Amino acid sequence: MATPATADAAPKTSARVRVQQFGTFLSNMVMPNIGAFIAWGLITALFIESGWLNLGGGERAVWGADSWVARIGGWGDFADGGIVGPMITYLLPILIAYTGGRMVYDARGGVVGAIAAMGVIAGAGIPMFMGAMIMGPLGGWSMKKLDALWTHRIRPGFEMLVNNFSAGIWGMILAFIGFFLISPVVEAFSNAAASVVNFLVQSQLLPLTSVFIEPAKILFLNNAINHGILTPIGTNQALVDGKSVLFLLEANPGPGLGVLLAFMFFGTGMAKGSAPGAILIHFLGGIHEIYFPYVLMKPKLLAAVILGGMTGVFVNVLFDVGLRAPAAPGSIIAIYLQTASDSYIGVTLSVLAATLVSFAVAAFLLKTDKSKDEGDLAAATADMEAMKGKKSSVAGSLTGAGSTGEHTGPIHQIVFACDAGMGSSAMGASVLRKKIQQAGHDDVTVVNKAISNLTDTYDLVVSHQDLTPRARQRTGSAMHVSVDNFMNSPRYDEIVDLLARTNSPADVTAGAATAGGASAAGASAAASTPSTTASTTTASEPSERSDKNSPLPLEAIVLGGRADSRDAAIEEAGGLLVGQGAVGPKYVEAMHDREASVSTYMGNMLAIPHGTNEAKGEVNRTGLSFVRYDEPIDWNGQPVRYVVGIAGVGDDHLAILSQLAGVFLDDKKVAVMDRATTPEEIHDLLSEVSL
């Protein structure tokens, strides 16, 4: 329960959220009873006049007036003792009313709600689903209020008597109210709504409903439409005609399938990789919400689902098809089970047509998308869950989204996350790793990853302050630390202090013991590094470094850069990468795109511009460029004197960035770079930076 302060601070509920809540309430009354709808639909498909067991003929003509088929069907005359009519008239509305009442006031509310619903059922000439959705919750709520009036005033021993008679008397009163007042109003509304639907069908305008229904699905307003309007009216139509097209307006899986197929063939990143799994869940499992994040990630794809939905509805109307009962969930299997015997071809064509149109539009939009950003499926999933009001297990299974909360206890796994997982995170991870090792925390590992590749398995996540909200969406159970630069952020020292508090001496000792072999090996390797470096740094080194296969050839080193702005500096550093053949010209465009999304400023007057993930195809080999400026350049409000352009193949760049971090954290080496007058001096200083 929220505290008063929390309640005061809570924002007002929007109209959309209220509609969602209303739709969810209606859905919670209907969904637990879908099994009964399916049973009624199957019985209808088998035994009505045009059902499967009647072989296309009338009950009385094929089987005889007194046959068991005729008695089970009972179509059109409930007095005959059939099953179909009584189920739709009594069983289904009473189940809905009981469920609604129980939601409000447990079993007692359910019983009173069911009694109240009998009033609207008996007073109407059509199945009273809407009436049941009104009287069920009303019965539970009003009974709860009445019980509160005398709960503490009943003499001991009379509780059962009062409870039973109060429920019976109040249920009777509500049944009268339903019969005389509610039933005529609901019946008039149902008839008016049915007239509107018939007008749309006759005027060939029913496909226009997709303009509202498809976006409403993605915003989780579909329950209010589907269970509040379409299911009641559609059921009434099915009672008369044996089928209703309204059951297909929202359930058709074609629009969502087309979008997912487009991502599978033309998408990028996680969206492309997860699309095949989403297709199975959506099309066979019937969980349509699985494709909602893909559309939310690129909202222009609403055009694809709307046009696909309109096409499907148009085909349904054209072939006069329908389902006998609601298909829930919206699986193609459930749809075929509820398809009327004369509608299989039309239903199949409607799903195919909706899929093809949605796929064509989505594929065109994805192929012509000028944005270099592949989109963040995890962020879109989080947005979807925020609209839904709860976690989505199916969407979370594809994005790797974890539970909410914050890590407590010892910290052993730290990840430095950035947009691409290349420049920023590798540099930051190297700096932080060195500080943590120097503090003696050998039990702590520090790695770097792209945000899109994060899983909720880390104890602490470090990210740029602009990216922390996205990182939280993928690692909800971790502790998060935001930094504003990657080289010398004071937050690194705070993390080291945090480790001293959270990781007990026992943890450190145990971690050091288990990592002893690795540490010793690392120390041995480190010890051998100086001699190796010394042996390779000879007078002939510059000439060897000028080879085109070197990550930093002499011709890619510029002292006294000419750029006077951030964008010009990116052009200059990128042009040097292109000049040495490390990348294609389009890679420079991707460097600008990366900078537009997240700054590549590292701290210590250093910037490392690099391309986006989508530009990996433009990288021919791992390469570096180095530009020093006489006067610092304004880099998003920070002074930058050194610009190192980078392009990496595979994981080559990780080792290079780690070595660069060591150089730029060393004040003596930075001073040498300041005084250097030739590219060879810079080259010698950076000779340890190699593949």
N, C-alpha and C positions, 0 to 999 in steps of 0.2 A: 504494500500500500504506500502510495506516495506521501511524503511529509508535506505539511502545509507550505513550506518554502518551495518544494518541488512543484506542488500544484500551482502556486502562484506564478512560477516561472514557465510553466508549460504553455506552449503556444496554442492558440485556438485551433480547434479541429476544422479543417477545410471541408468544403462541400464535397470534394472528391472522396475524401476519407470517410465522410458520413455515408455516402452512397456505397462505398466499399464495405463498410461495416454492416449496412443494411443488406447488401447482397450476400455477404458472408453468413448473416443470420438466416436468410432464406435458404441458402445452400445447405446449412447445417440441419435444417428441417428435412430437406429433400434427399440429400446424399446418403444418409444412413438407410434410407428405404428404397434405394435404386434397385436392389435385388428384387423387391416386390414389383417394381415397374417392369423389370426384365421378364419376370415370371408371367406377368399379365400380357406383355408383348408377345412372348412365345406361345402362350395359350391362344391369343388372338390369331397369330400367324397360322396356327394349326387348325383351329376349329370354326372360324367365322365362315360366312358364306363363300367368300373368295379365297379361303385359306388352303393350305397345302393338302390337308386330308379330304377336302371337298373336290379336289382335282379340277378346279375351275368352274364347277357347277354349283347350283344351290343346294343347301343342306337337305331340303325336303325332296328335291328332285333326284339327287344322287344316292343319299343314304336313307331317305324316308323321314317322315315327320316325327316318328317316335324313336329314331336311331339315337345311340349314345352320343354320336357327334353333334346332333342337333341339340340334345339336352345339355351337353357341356358348353356349346357355343352360346345358346340363349340370346343370340344377337337381335337386338331391337325389341325384345319382350322379356323384361326381367322376371315376370310372373311365371315364365316357363321353367324357372329353377336352374338356369344356366350359370356358368362361372364367370364368363367374360364381363357381363353387365354388372353383377354385384361387386366384382373386384374393383372396377373403375369407379363405381358409384359410392361404395361404402368403404371397402378395405383400404384403398390407397389414401383417400382424404383423412380417414380416422388415424392411420399410421402417422401421417404428416402432423396432424393436430396433436397427437400424443407426444411425438418427438418434440414439437415446439413447446408444449407445456412443460415437459420434463426438463428441457434446457433452462427454463426459468425457475422451476420449483420442484425439481426431482420428480419422483414417481407420482406424488400427490398432485402436483401441477399437471402432469401428463394425463392423469385420469380425468380431472376436471376439464382439461382442454378437449379431451376426446368426447366427453358428454356434451360440451358446448358446441362442438363441431356437428353433432348429430342434428342440431337445430337448423343450421344452414344447409346441410345435406338434404334433410327432409323437405325443406321449404323451397328448393330450387329444382328446376327441370333439367339441369346439366350437372356434371361432376363438379363438386365444389372444392377445387384445390385452393383457389384464392381465399375462399371462405375459411377453409381449414387453417391456412397460414395466418389468418387473423384471429380466429377463435381459439386456436391452440395456445399461443403465447398469452393471449388476453386472459384465458382461463387460469393459466399458471400464475400470472402476475397478480391478478385480482385475488386469487385464493391465498397467495402469500401475504398480501396486505391485510386481508380479513383475519387470517390466523394471528397476525401480529397484534390485533386488537384485544384478543382474549387469551393469549397463550399463558399469561401469568395469573389469570383470574379463574381458571377452572379448578374445581374442588378435586382433590386426589380421589382416584377411582372412577372419575367421569370422563377422563381424557379420551378414551376410545369412542365413547358414545358421542361426545361433542365433535370430535374430529370426523367421524364417519357421517353423521347427520349434517354437519356444516358443509362438507364436500358434496353430499348428495343434493341438499337444498340449493346451494349456490350453483351447482352444475345444472340443475333443472331451470333455474332462473336464466342462466346464460343460454340454455338451449331455446327458451322462449324468445329471448332477445335475438338470437341468431335466426330463428324461424321467421319472426315478424319484421325485424328491422334490418339485420345485416344481409340476409339472403337476397331480398329484392335489389338492394344496392349493388351487391357483388355480381348478381346475374346480369343486371343492366350494364355494368362496366364490362363484363366478359363479352356480352353480345356486341357492345360498341367496339371493343378491341378486335373482335372477330370480323366485324364489318370493315374495319380499317385494313386488316390483313387481306380480306377478300378483294377489297378495292385495289390494293397494291398488286395482288396476283393477276387480277383481271386486266389491270392497266399495264402489265409488264413492268412494274416499278419496284417489285420486290428486291431485285439486285441492289437497289440503292441503299438498302438497310446495311450493307457491308461497310458503307462509309462511316457508319456509327459503330457497328458491332465489332469490326476488326480492331480499331484503336481501343475500344472499350475493353476487349479481352486483355490487351497488353497492359492496360492501366488497372486491371483487376476489378472492372465494373461489370464484367460479364455475368456474374452471379445474379445481380439485381435484374438484369435483362432476361437471362435464361430461365432462372427459377421463378422469377416474379411475373413474367409475361409469357415467354415462349412456351415453357412446359405446360402451364395450365391451358392456354389456348390450343396448343398443339394436341394435347390429350383430348380435348373436346372435339377437335376435328377428326382425330383418329377414331373416336367413338362413332362418329357419323359416317366417315368416308373409308375407314380402315387404315388410314395413313395420314401423315401430315408432313409437309415440307419444312415446317418451322423447326422440327427436330434437327434439321441439317444446317440451319443458318449459322450456328455457332460451332457445331461439332465437326464440320468438314475439315479433315487434316490437311487438305491440299495446299492452302496458302502458307502454312508454316513449313510444310515439307519442301515447297519450292525455294523458300529462303534458305533453309539448311543445305539443300543441294547446291545452291549458288555459292555458299561459303565453302562447301567441300571442294568445289572445283576452282573457284576464283578468290577465295578468302586468303588470309595470311595469318601467321602466328598461331596463337592458341585457338582462335575462332575456327580456323581451317582444320586444325588437328582434332578438335572436339566435335566437329559437325557430324561425322559418321555415327558416333555414339549417341548424339542427340537425336538423330534421325530414327534410330531404333526405339528410343524411349518415347518419342513423339508419335510416330506412325503406328507402331505395334502396341506400345504401352498405353497410348492415349493421354499422356501427360503433356498437354499443350504448352504449359508454362516453360518448358525447356527451351523453346525458341524465343521467348520474350526478350532475354538479354541481348540476343543477336540483333534484334530490331532496335532496342534501346541504345545499343552501342553506335548504331548509325540510323538515326531517326528517319532519314529519307526513305528507308526501306518500308516505311508504312505504306508508301505507294504500291509496293509489290504485294503486300498482304491484302490491301483494299481491292486492287484490281483482280487479284486471284480469287478473293471471296466473291466479288461481283460476278465473275465468270462462272464460278461453281453454282451460284444461286440461279443464274440465267439458264444454265443447262438443266438444273432441277425443274425449273418452271417449264422449260421447253418440252421436257419429256414427261411432265406431270408425275413426278416421283415423290416419294416420301418414306418415312420410317413409321413403324407401328407404335413405337414407344421411344422415350429418350435413350440415346446412346451415351452411357457414362461408365467409364471415361471415354473420351472421344477417340478410341482406337478404331482402326479400320475393321478389326475383328468384331467389336461391339456394333459398329455400324451395319455390317453385313448380317449380323444376327437379328437386327431389328428392321432390316429392309423389307418392305412389302413385296409380295411375290411378283408383282408386275413392274418392279422398280430397279432390278439389279443392273440392267444395262445403263439406265439413266444415272443411277448413283455412281457407278464405276466411271462413267464418262465425266460426271461433274467433278469427281476427285482428280482425275487425270487432267482435265482442262484447268482446274484451279491450280494444280501443281505446275503445269507447263507455263501458264501466264505469270504466276508468281516467280518462277525460276527465271524466265526470260527478263522480267523487269529488274529483279534483284541482281542478276548477272550483269546486265547493262550498267546498273548503278555502281556496282563494285568495280567493274573494269574501267569505267570512266571517272572514278573517284580520284580527284587530283590531290587529295590529302595524303601525305606520306605516313601519317599515323595509322597503324594497323588497327587501332581501337583497343580499348581495355575491356575484355570480357568480364574480368573479375569486378571491375567498377560498375559495369552495366548490371551484373548480377546483384551486386549490393544495392543498386538503385531499385531494381525489381523487388528485392526482398523488403526494402523500406516501404515501397508502395503496397506490397502484400501484407506487411505487418508481421512477418515471421520468416524464419529461415526456409530456404528451398533446398530440400535434400537432393533432388535430382539435378538442379543446376549446380549446387555445390560440389557434387560428385565429379562434374566435368571441369570445373575451374580450380578445384583443389582448395576452395574456401574452407576455412576451419571455423571452430567455435569462437564465440566472443569471450571476453574476459581479459585478464592480464596476468602474465607469468609472475609467480612468486617462488622464492627459494633460490638455490644455487643457479648460477648462469654458466653453462658450459658450451653452448652453441650460439655464436653471434654471426649475423649476416649483414653485410653492407649492401644495400639495395639501391639501384638507380634505374633510370628509364631503359637503358639498353644493356646494362650488365657489362659494359666495356670500360670506358675511360674513367668515369667518376668513381664507380664502386670499386674498381680494381685499385685505383690510387688510394682511396680512403681506407680500404681494407688493409692495404700494405702498411700505411701509417699507424692505424689502430693496432694491427697485429704486433708491430714492433714495440709499441708502448706496453702492450699487455705482456709480452714475453719478457721485456725488461723488468716488469714488476713481479716476475716470478710465477705468473699464472699459466703454467704449462698445460693445465687441464682444460684450457679454454681454446676453442678453435674459432678462427675468423675467416669467413669466406665471402665472396661477392657474387651477386646474382642480379639478373634483371627482375623487375617487379613482376612481370608476367610469368616468371618461372618460380616464384616463391611458393612454398608450401607451409602450412601452419605447424612446423616442426622445430622452430627456432625459439630460443629463450629470449633473445634480444635482437631487435632490428634497428639498424642505423640507416638513415636516409636523409636526403636533402629536405629542408623544411617545406619545399613546394610539392614534394612527392609523398610525404608522410601519410596524408589521408588515403592515398591509393595503397600504400604498403599496409596500412591497418586493415583494409578490406580483405587482404589475402592472408594476413597473419594476425587474426583477432586475439589469439591467446598469448601473444608475445608482448614483452615490454618494448616500447618504441622511444627512440632518441632522435631528435632532429638536429641537423647541423646546417650552417650557412656557408661553410667552405670545407674543403676536403683535406687540406694540407695541415693546418694548424688550428683546428677548431678546439676551443677550451672544453667542449663536451667530451673529448677523448679522455682528458684527465679525470673528468667526472665519472666516466665509465670505469676507469681503473680504480677509483675510490669506491665505486659501487661494488666492484668485484671483491674488494677487500672486506666489505661488510657482508655480502651475501654468500661468498664461498668460504666456508669454514676452513681452518687449518687442515682438518681431516680430509676435506675434499681436495684441497691443493696437494696434500701429500699423496693421496691415492692417485690423483691425476698424474702427478709427476712420476710415480712409480710405474704406472701403466704406460706412460709415454717415454720412459727412460731410454729404451732402445732407440726410439725415433729421435729423441733429443740428442743423444750421444752421436747418432749418425749425422744429425743436422749440424752439430758442433764440429764434427770431423770435416764435413763438407765445407763449412764456413772457414775452418782453419786452412783448408787447402786452397781457398779462393784467392787470397792475396798472392801466393806464389804463382798460381796460374795466371792471374792478371798481370803480374810483373813479367812473366816470361813471354806474354803475348804482346805487351805494350812496348814495342821496339820502334826504332826509327822507321822501319818499313810499314808500321801500322797505318799511317794516313793513306798511303797508296792502296793498301788492301781495303781500307774502309771506303774508298771511293768507288769500289766495285758496285755495279748496279744491283747485286743481290744483297748488299748490306742494308739493314733497316734504316741507317742514317748515312747516306753517302755525302761526301763533301759538298756536292752541288746543291744539297737540300738544306744547307746551313747558311743563313743570311744574318749578317750583323748590320744594324742600322736599317731596319725595315721601313718601308715607305708609307704604310697604312696609317691613317689617322682616326680610324673608327673600328669598332668591333667587327662589323660586317666586312670591311676592307681587309682586316687582319685575317679573317677566315678565308677570304679569297686568296690572300697571299700565301698562307700556309697550305691551303688546299691545292693551289697552283703548283707548289713545289712537289707535292705528292703525285700530281698528274705528270709533272715533268720527268720524274724519275721512273715513271711507268708502273708505280705501285697501284694506282687506281685509275678508273675511267673518269671523264669529265663530269658525269652526273653525280659522282660522289661528293663533289663540292656543294652541289645543291642540297644534298642530304645533310651536309654539315650545317648549313643554314637552318634546315628544318629542325635538326636536333637542338640547335641553340634557341629556336623559337619556342620550344616546349620546356626545356630545362637548361639552365645556365651551365656551361662547362668550366666556369671559374673554379680553380682548385685552392686558391689561397697562396700566400707568399709571392704575390705578383705573377702567378703562373696560370695560364689557361691552356686546356688541352681539347680543342675542338675535334669532333669526330662525327661520323655519319650515323644515320639511323639503322635499325635492324634491316629494313627493307633494302638498304643500299649495300648489303653484303655481297650481292652479285657483282657490284662494280669493283670489288677489291681483287686485284690480280696477285698481289703478294703483300706480306706485312711490310709496312714502311713508316718512316718518321720524317718530319720536317721540323726545323728549328729556326725561329725568327726572334731576334732581340731588337727592341726599340729603344731609341735614345730617350724619348719622352714617353712616360706611361700612357697607355690607351685606356679610355673609360670603357670598362667591360661590365655593363649592367650596374653601374655605380661603384665598381671596384677598380683600383688601378692595376693594370697588367703591363708588364715589361717583357715577359717571355711567353711566346706562343709556340706550343709544340703540337703540330698536327699529327694524327695517328690513324692508321688503317690496319686492322688486324685480320689475319686469316686464322680461323679456328680459335685456339687459345694462346697463340703466340704473344698477343698483346699483354697478357696478364703478367708474364715475367718481365717484359719491358717496362710496364708501368710500375711494378714493384721496384725495379732498379732506378727508375726516374725519381720515385718518391725519396729514395735514399739520397740521391744527389741534391734535390731541392730542399731537403730538410737539413742539409749540412751547410751551415753559414759560411764555412771556409770555401767550399766549392762554389757557392753562389757568388762570393766575392771574386773568385777567379773568373767566373762568367762575366761579371761586371767589367773587369779590366781587360778582357780578351780583345785583341785587335785583329785576329785572323780566324777564319773558319777552322784551321788546323788546331788551334788552341781549344776551341769548343769540342772538336772531334776527339782530341786526346782526353779531355775531361770526361767526356761521355763514352769513352771506349769500353767501359764496363757494361754499357747498355747494349746487349746483344741477344740474339735468339738462343 
